[in-house]
Amino acid sequence: MKKQNVLVVGAGLAGMKAALLLANAGVTVYLLEKESLIGGQTIKFEEVYPNMECATCMVSPIQQDVLQNKNIELFLLSELESVEGETGRFKVKISKKARYVSLVNCIGCDACYEPCPVNLDNEFEENLSKKKAISVPCAGALPNVPNIDPENCLRLNGKKKECKACQEACVFDAIDFTEKDETLDLEVGAILVATGFDLFDIETLPQFGYGKFPNVYSAMEFERLYAQNGPTEGELILRKDGDLKSIGIIHCVGRKEQGYCSGVCCMYSAKFAHFLKHKIHEAKIYEFYTDLCIPGKSHQSFYEETRQKGVDFIHNETIRVESQKDRLQITYRDGNGSDSVVPMDMVILSPAMIPGKGTEQLAKTLGINLDKHGFFNTQNERLSPVSTEREGIFVIGCAEGPKDIPDSVLQAEAAVGKILASFR
């Protein structure tokens, strides 16, 4: 008889949805997440297109259900080390890092943060804010319990072994410096991979001025700038003169280098224009694209609505971001070979979606292949888009390739259906 336990690797939206569907069907789910919180990239968003819904309002109930479901065992700060066996009888080894903060005792009061003497860039906030060696990535993180970074904690890295600042500030006895990393052995009937995506490194393309000129932001930086739980609590970082009159959003950054269209950049770039028009009515918004990709029955109307707000969509063959007299400017060549220059107060770059960090190593651990773009390969992109060549191992969401939220959820449902059918 096959083991009716499932390992889900990745606790983003697709992984959480799959875990809940399996758990609600009576299956024991081991949900593995390398970060200290659940929710994935979606919890960085303020709104999601096409209805401009509150992203955290959409995701928070799912996160709560995951945390409370008795059939889901959550392993945070954990990674998959090895996989042996075959479908129905996989033996997996998991490495789980110490959190040094009790998920039971901690009430999320944040009294331990301020006393910590260490200040670090907050990677979750795209380095737009600082954090302590003990912290949660952002306001509203779930579980709302910090973890201690052992590499930067003065006590744990040995630079100041007597430091107990956070421990002394905690009245709930939640901090335990003696906690150790663990290795866990589990048996599962199937493995579902939902490790999400990263974004193309736009610093490798100097023509866009990222990291060189102020007020040039990546798409994810801009997401955090206008998020209410972000580093500025939704207040845009303005020019020195305090005015934003002209804003350029550049699509397809890295598309040529990656060799594929992510399929979602046009829509989330239009989302930015919606937000900016709502926030700064008089601002002039330009969307620069090499090719428009507007799939889905509701997406065309969202695009048309964006145009009706006065947003200019400009096709370009080549494009550069430059600085002239302390002001940005975009120089582009259109399809007719004509060159134009537009002054800008802010530029937002929409990069290609790429495989998540660690994808190549995880593929080796799982014994499955990657496609030519570096995403996990499936048996047949059209007829079997969630099954890998190794029976019993499935891949969903952006781990399989770039896609939006509805398509990620659809794949989660498909993979769960296959897994449940195999357990009969």
Number of C-alpha atoms within 10 A of each C-alpha: 8 14 16 21 24 28 25 28 26 27 30 23 25 29 29 28 23 28 31 21 17 24 21 14 12 13 19 20 26 21 24 26 26 19 16 22 23 30 23 21 15 17 24 20 20 22 23 18 20 17 11 13 12 14 17 22 12 14 18 17 11 18 23 13 14 22 17 11 15 13 20 24 18 18 21 21 18 24 20 20 17 16 19 14 12 15 18 22 18 23 16 20 17 18 18 21 19 21 23 20 20 18 16 9 13 18 14 14 12 17 14 20 20 16 15 21 13 15 14 12 13 18 12 18 21 16 13 15 15 13 21 22 21 26 20 24 22 18 12 12 19 19 17 20 24 28 21 22 17 18 11 17 20 19 16 17 12 13 11 11 11 10 16 15 15 20 19 14 17 16 12 14 13 18 25 14 16 9 13 12 13 11 14 12 12 14 19 23 23 26 25 26 28 29 30 30 22 17 18 20 14 20 13 10 14 12 14 23 21 20 13 13 17 16 20 23 22 24 22 19 20 22 21 25 24 23 23 16 20 24 20 15 13 16 14 15 15 12 13 7 6 8 12 19 15 18 23 25 24 28 26 25 23 23 17 10 11 15 11 15 18 20 19 20 27 24 23 20 22 25 20 22 26 21 15 19 17 12 13 12 12 13 19 18 24 21 21 26 22 18 14 17 16 17 12 9 8 12 16 15 13 20 19 12 14 19 16 10 14 16 20 16 17 15 17 21 16 16 20 16 23 19 15 8 6 10 15 24 22 19 16 21 16 16 13 8 11 10 14 12 14 14 18 23 20 23 28 23 26 26 22 26 27 23 23 16 13 9 18 16 11 20 17 13 15 18 15 18 18 17 11 9 13 18 23 26 24 24 13 12 12 8 9 12 18 26 22 22 14 15 13 21 26 29 27 29 27 26 25 28 24 23 18 18 15 11 15 24 19 16 23 27 18 18 23 23 14 14 22 15 9 15 15 8
